[in-house]
Amino acid sequence: MSHRLYKIIIALTIVSQGFAEVLVVPKDYATIQGGLDAAQEGDTVIVDEGVYDETIDYYGKSLVLASRFLETGDSQFITKTVINGEKEGKRSGSVVTFSGGEDSTAALIGFTIIKGGASIGGGIYCNLANPRLHNLVIKENRAEKGAGIGLYESSPEIVNVAMLNNRARWSSAMHITSSSSPTLTNVLIANNITSFNTGWIYCESFSSPSFNHVTISGNSAPDPEGEAGEMLRRMSDIEKARLEGIHIANGSHPVFRNSIIWNTTQQEFFVREYGEPSSITIAYSTVDGGTNSIIDKNKAAEVNWREGNLTDGPLFVAPDDQNYALQSSSPCRGAGENGDMGMYGGWGKTSK
């Protein structure tokens, strides 16, 4: 989409909100939370580029919080507009919180979210909320569960998002629980580390997330030569397996389409042995190890291995540099339902 067309669409969107106001941080308010507190339903809060050392809460308001990316379509504003949850060397909770019943009229657009620290949802936490989370980088956050994003009875729309280098004891990238059904489109989940249990994504308790054009790669358990090495050496194979992969439990039904799931681990999926039966549906995706990478020792899940799946390596451009674009010779090129598998173009420049 051209920048001119993008600006026209944004202008029409703002006009359609009637008498909604546009507040600017730091021009009108020194902090992002100050802008949110002053804003009314339907307003837009625009944040100029910079690093903002604070944690923020929408407090149930239906409003748009965005960087200048919203007006320009220039992705540089995503990396240059940073909300940093670390204050004076301490991480003081989720960087962004939605816990007041926010619906899809509440939106967070065009930021880098870093250095949160919480029991669940170090970067973003949604509790009984369904906001739009668009064009974000969520990285270097910590949590007990879901260092990138934590969801409790929430179904946000997650589009054009990268979750990178987050670390948790449980579910390093996402914790999805209690009837949460988020939709993820054009998302990268890479280089996240889990130190205790439930892999990089934990989907439990009647949750049904949808993953479309998602790349999940380079995620891992702790380095066996690092500080957690002694613990890892004492673990049995099944205990180590609990550290890795996408975990599913208790009546949950994730669906993966047009996606790449490729991590150097024992398995890509692990079905937990408690609660109601679950299912996994995979179509037009490449999975390292195919159905052999789905560990379900108690036959607690129905595996729907649908049409169009591959087990070939995706041939990323430079995964060691977090460039998960596809090489021109990748078998994932043109192998999706309507184009390539994985996040469109990868997170980085596509190889020519």
C-alpha positions as CSV (number, residue, x, y, z in Angstrom):
1,M,0.0,0.0,0.0
2,S,1.4,3.4,-0.9
3,H,2.0,6.0,1.8
4,R,-0.5,8.4,0.1
5,L,-3.3,5.8,0.1
6,Y,-2.4,4.9,3.7
7,K,-2.8,8.5,4.8
8,I,-6.1,8.8,3.0
9,I,-7.4,5.7,4.8
10,I,-6.3,7.0,8.2
11,A,-7.8,10.4,7.6
12,L,-11.1,8.9,6.7
13,T,-11.0,6.7,9.8
14,I,-10.4,9.7,12.1
15,V,-13.2,11.8,10.3
16,S,-15.6,8.9,10.8
17,Q,-15.1,9.1,14.5
18,G,-17.0,12.4,14.5
19,F,-15.9,14.7,17.3
20,A,-13.1,12.6,18.5
21,E,-9.9,14.4,19.3
22,V,-6.2,13.7,18.6
23,L,-3.9,14.2,21.6
24,V,-0.1,14.2,21.1
25,V,2.6,13.0,23.5
26,P,4.8,14.7,24.6
27,K,3.4,17.9,23.0
28,D,0.2,17.9,24.9
29,Y,1.0,15.4,27.7
30,A,4.5,14.5,29.0
31,T,3.7,10.8,29.4
32,I,1.7,8.2,27.5
33,Q,-0.4,7.4,30.5
34,G,-1.1,11.1,30.9
35,G,-2.5,11.2,27.4
36,L,-4.6,8.0,28.0
37,D,-6.0,9.5,31.2
38,A,-7.0,12.7,29.5
39,A,-8.5,11.0,26.4
40,Q,-12.2,10.3,26.0
41,E,-13.9,7.4,24.3
42,G,-13.1,7.4,20.6
43,D,-10.1,9.7,20.8
44,T,-6.7,9.0,19.3
45,V,-3.4,9.4,21.2
46,I,-0.4,9.9,18.9
47,V,3.1,9.4,20.4
48,D,6.1,11.0,18.9
49,E,9.3,8.9,18.5
50,G,11.4,8.4,21.6
51,V,11.8,6.1,24.6
52,Y,9.1,6.3,27.2
53,D,10.0,4.7,30.6
54,E,6.6,3.8,31.9
55,T,3.9,1.1,32.1
56,I,0.5,2.0,30.8
57,D,-3.2,0.9,31.3
58,Y,-6.1,1.7,29.1
59,Y,-8.5,1.4,32.0
60,G,-11.4,0.2,29.8
61,K,-11.3,3.1,27.3
62,S,-12.1,2.6,23.7
63,L,-9.4,4.6,22.0
64,V,-6.5,4.3,19.7
65,L,-2.9,4.7,20.9
66,A,-0.4,4.9,18.1
67,S,3.0,6.1,17.0
68,R,3.4,8.2,13.9
69,F,3.3,4.9,12.0
70,L,-0.5,5.3,12.0
71,E,-0.3,8.5,10.0
72,T,2.7,7.6,7.7
73,G,2.8,3.9,7.3
74,D,6.6,4.2,7.8
75,S,7.8,1.2,9.8
76,Q,10.8,3.1,11.2
77,F,8.4,4.7,13.7
78,I,7.7,1.2,15.1
79,T,11.3,0.7,16.2
80,K,11.9,4.3,17.1
81,T,8.9,4.7,19.4
82,V,9.6,2.5,22.5
83,I,7.6,1.9,25.6
84,N,10.1,0.6,28.2
85,G,8.7,-1.0,31.3
86,E,12.0,-0.9,33.2
87,K,12.4,2.0,35.7
88,E,15.6,2.6,37.6
89,G,16.7,-0.9,36.8
90,K,13.5,-2.5,38.0
91,R,10.7,-4.1,35.9
92,S,7.4,-3.0,37.4
93,G,4.7,-5.0,35.7
94,S,3.2,-5.5,32.3
95,V,4.2,-2.8,29.9
96,V,0.7,-2.5,28.5
97,T,-2.5,-3.6,30.3
98,F,-6.0,-4.1,29.0
99,S,-8.2,-5.2,31.9
100,G,-11.3,-3.1,31.7
101,G,-13.4,-4.9,29.2
102,E,-11.8,-3.1,26.2
103,D,-13.2,-4.3,22.8
104,S,-11.9,-4.0,19.3
105,T,-12.3,-0.3,19.2
106,A,-9.3,-0.1,21.6
107,A,-6.1,-0.4,19.6
108,L,-2.3,-0.3,20.2
109,I,-0.5,0.4,16.9
110,G,3.1,1.0,15.9
111,F,5.4,0.5,19.0
112,T,8.3,-1.5,20.4
113,I,7.4,-2.9,23.8
114,I,10.4,-3.8,26.0
115,K,11.5,-4.9,29.4
116,G,8.3,-5.6,31.2
117,G,8.2,-8.0,34.1
118,A,5.1,-9.6,35.5
119,S,3.5,-12.8,36.7
120,I,1.7,-13.1,33.3
121,G,2.1,-11.0,30.2
122,G,5.4,-9.1,30.6
123,G,4.9,-7.2,27.4
124,I,1.1,-7.0,27.1
125,Y,-1.5,-8.4,29.4
126,C,-5.2,-8.8,28.4
127,N,-7.8,-9.7,31.0
128,L,-11.3,-9.9,29.7
129,A,-10.4,-7.7,26.8
130,N,-10.4,-7.9,23.0
131,P,-8.2,-5.0,21.7
132,R,-6.5,-4.7,18.3
133,L,-2.7,-5.2,18.6
134,H,-1.2,-4.1,15.3
135,N,2.4,-3.4,14.0
136,L,4.3,-4.1,17.2
137,V,7.7,-5.5,18.2
138,I,7.4,-7.1,21.7
139,K,10.9,-8.0,22.9
140,E,13.1,-8.6,25.9
141,N,10.3,-9.0,28.4
142,R,10.2,-11.3,31.4
143,A,7.3,-13.1,33.2
144,E,6.4,-16.2,35.1
145,K,4.0,-17.0,32.2
146,G,3.7,-15.4,28.8
147,A,6.6,-13.0,28.7
148,G,5.5,-11.6,25.4
149,I,1.7,-11.6,25.6
150,G,-0.5,-13.0,28.4
151,L,-4.3,-13.6,27.7
152,Y,-6.9,-14.4,30.2
153,E,-10.4,-14.8,28.8
154,S,-9.4,-12.4,26.0
155,S,-9.4,-12.6,22.2
156,P,-7.4,-9.8,20.7
157,E,-6.7,-9.3,17.0
158,I,-2.9,-9.6,16.6
159,V,-1.6,-8.5,13.2
160,N,1.9,-7.7,12.0
161,V,3.6,-8.4,15.3
162,A,7.0,-9.8,16.2
163,M,7.6,-11.4,19.6
164,L,11.4,-11.7,20.1
165,N,13.9,-12.6,22.8
166,N,11.3,-12.8,25.6
167,R,12.1,-15.1,28.6
168,A,9.7,-16.8,31.0
169,R,9.6,-19.8,33.4
170,W,6.4,-20.9,31.6
171,S,5.4,-20.1,28.0
172,S,8.0,-17.6,26.9
173,A,6.1,-15.9,24.0
174,M,2.4,-16.4,24.8
175,H,0.2,-17.7,27.5
176,I,-3.3,-18.3,26.3
177,T,-5.8,-19.4,28.9
178,S,-9.5,-19.4,30.0
179,S,-11.5,-19.4,26.8
180,S,-9.2,-17.0,24.9
181,S,-9.4,-17.2,21.1
182,P,-7.0,-14.6,19.7
183,T,-6.4,-14.4,15.9
184,L,-2.8,-14.0,14.9
185,T,-2.0,-12.9,11.3
186,N,1.4,-12.1,9.9
187,V,3.3,-12.8,13.2
188,L,6.8,-13.8,14.0
189,I,7.6,-15.7,17.2
190,A,11.3,-16.2,17.4
191,N,14.3,-16.6,19.8
192,N,12.2,-16.8,23.0
193,I,13.5,-18.8,25.9
194,T,11.5,-20.9,28.4
195,S,13.3,-22.0,31.6
196,F,10.9,-24.3,33.4
197,N,7.8,-25.6,31.6
198,T,5.2,-25.3,28.8
199,G,7.4,-24.2,25.9
200,W,7.0,-20.9,24.0
201,I,3.2,-21.0,23.6
202,Y,0.8,-22.5,26.1
203,C,-2.8,-22.9,25.0
204,E,-5.1,-24.2,27.8
205,S,-8.6,-24.2,29.3
206,F,-10.9,-24.1,26.4
207,S,-8.9,-21.7,24.3
208,S,-9.0,-21.7,20.5
209,P,-6.4,-19.5,18.9
210,S,-6.1,-19.1,15.2
211,F,-2.6,-18.8,13.6
212,N,-2.4,-17.7,10.0
213,H,0.8,-16.7,8.2
214,V,2.8,-17.1,11.4
215,T,6.5,-18.1,11.7
216,I,7.5,-19.8,14.9
217,S,11.3,-20.5,14.9
218,G,14.5,-20.3,16.8
219,N,12.8,-20.7,20.2
220,S,14.6,-22.7,22.9
221,A,15.1,-23.9,26.4
222,P,18.0,-22.5,28.3
223,D,21.6,-23.0,27.1
224,P,22.8,-26.3,28.6
225,E,26.2,-24.7,29.1
226,G,24.7,-21.7,30.9
227,E,23.5,-21.1,34.4
228,A,20.6,-23.6,34.0
229,G,22.9,-26.3,32.6
230,E,23.0,-28.4,35.8
231,M,19.2,-28.5,36.0
232,L,19.0,-29.6,32.4
233,R,21.5,-32.3,32.8
234,R,19.5,-33.8,35.6
235,M,16.2,-33.8,33.6
236,S,14.8,-36.9,32.0
237,D,13.9,-36.7,28.3
238,I,10.2,-36.3,29.0
239,E,11.0,-33.5,31.5
240,K,13.1,-31.7,28.9
241,A,10.2,-32.1,26.4
242,R,8.0,-30.1,28.7
243,L,10.3,-27.2,28.2
244,E,9.9,-27.0,24.5
245,G,7.3,-26.5,21.8
246,I,3.6,-25.4,21.7
247,H,1.7,-26.9,24.6
248,I,-2.0,-27.7,24.4
249,A,-4.3,-28.7,27.3
250,N,-7.8,-29.0,28.6
251,G,-10.3,-28.6,25.8
252,S,-8.2,-26.3,23.6
253,H,-8.3,-26.3,19.8
254,P,-5.6,-24.2,18.1
255,V,-5.6,-23.9,14.3
256,F,-2.4,-23.3,12.2
257,R,-2.7,-22.3,8.5
258,N,0.0,-21.0,6.1
259,S,2.5,-21.1,8.9
260,I,6.1,-22.2,9.6
261,I,6.9,-24.1,12.8
262,W,10.6,-24.9,12.8
263,N,12.6,-25.0,16.0
264,T,15.7,-27.2,16.8
265,T,13.9,-29.0,19.6
266,Q,12.7,-32.5,20.5
267,Q,9.1,-31.7,19.4
268,E,7.0,-28.8,18.1
269,F,3.8,-29.7,19.9
270,F,3.2,-31.2,23.3
271,V,-0.2,-32.3,24.5
272,R,-0.6,-32.0,28.3
273,E,-2.2,-34.9,30.2
274,Y,-5.0,-33.2,32.0
275,G,-8.6,-31.9,31.4
276,E,-10.9,-32.3,28.5
277,P,-9.8,-33.6,25.1
278,S,-8.2,-31.1,22.8
279,S,-7.4,-30.9,19.1
280,I,-4.7,-29.5,16.8
281,T,-5.5,-28.5,13.2
282,I,-2.6,-27.8,10.7
283,A,-3.0,-27.0,7.0
284,Y,-0.7,-25.5,4.3
285,S,2.1,-25.3,6.8
286,T,5.6,-26.7,7.2
287,V,6.4,-28.4,10.5
288,D,9.8,-29.7,11.5
289,G,9.3,-33.5,11.9
290,G,5.7,-33.5,10.7
291,T,3.3,-35.5,12.8
292,N,6.2,-37.2,14.5
293,S,6.9,-33.8,16.3
294,I,3.5,-33.9,18.0
295,I,4.0,-35.6,21.4
296,D,0.7,-36.9,22.8
297,K,1.5,-39.8,25.1
298,N,-2.0,-40.1,26.5
299,K,-3.8,-39.6,23.2
300,A,-5.5,-36.6,24.7
301,A,-5.9,-34.7,21.4
302,E,-7.3,-35.2,17.9
303,V,-4.7,-34.3,15.3
304,N,-6.1,-32.9,12.1
305,W,-3.2,-33.0,9.6
306,R,-4.8,-31.4,6.6
307,E,-3.9,-30.7,3.0
308,G,-0.9,-28.7,1.8
309,N,1.5,-29.5,4.7
310,L,5.3,-29.9,4.3
311,T,8.1,-31.2,6.4
312,D,10.9,-29.5,4.3
313,G,13.2,-26.9,5.8
314,P,12.0,-23.4,5.2
315,L,15.4,-21.9,4.1
316,F,15.3,-18.6,6.0
317,V,17.6,-15.9,4.8
318,A,19.6,-15.3,8.0
319,P,17.9,-16.7,11.1
320,D,21.0,-16.1,13.2
321,D,20.4,-12.4,12.6
322,Q,16.7,-12.7,13.1
323,N,15.9,-12.4,9.4
324,Y,13.2,-15.0,8.8
325,A,12.5,-14.0,5.3
326,L,12.4,-16.9,2.8
327,Q,15.2,-17.5,0.3
328,S,14.2,-17.6,-3.3
329,S,14.6,-21.4,-3.3
330,S,12.5,-22.0,-0.2
331,P,9.9,-24.8,-0.6
332,C,7.6,-22.5,1.4
333,R,7.5,-20.0,-1.4
334,G,4.1,-20.2,-3.1
335,A,3.1,-23.2,-1.0
336,G,0.5,-21.5,1.1
337,E,-3.2,-21.2,0.2
338,N,-2.7,-17.8,-1.4
339,G,1.1,-17.3,-1.5
340,D,4.0,-18.0,0.8
341,M,3.9,-19.8,4.1
342,G,4.9,-18.0,7.2
343,M,4.9,-14.3,8.0
344,Y,4.6,-12.4,4.8
345,G,8.1,-11.7,3.6
346,G,9.6,-12.7,6.9
347,W,10.9,-10.3,9.5
348,G,13.4,-8.6,7.3
349,K,14.0,-8.1,3.7
350,T,13.0,-10.9,1.3
351,S,15.9,-12.5,-0.6
352,K,15.9,-11.8,-4.3
